[in-house]
Amino acid sequence: MPELFAKFQNEFIYTLAALIFLIVFRFILTTAANRVGKKSNINLARVQLMVRYINFLVFFLAIFTLLLVWGVQVRDVTLVF
């Protein structure tokens, strides 16, 4: 296990930093959506839909970021999808 961590130390650190950034980014966006919803008196269902879109965006940003961090080639990703 120590050899694995030593080999991929930078990738682990970048992954942790990216995940922390994305969690904070998601928290900021959902908080902003809730505030806008309350201030503008928007229906709760619409605010929940905005939060769902935010979660979708952050999920795909996380996948894209992790693919970049771990050095996955584009042709390898196209085989999955």
Secondary structure, DSSP 4 states (H G I P E B T S, - for coil): -HHHHHHTHHHHHHHHHHHHHHHHHHHHHHHHHHHHHHHTT--HHHHHHHHHHHHHHHHHHHHHHHHHHTT--HHHHHHH-
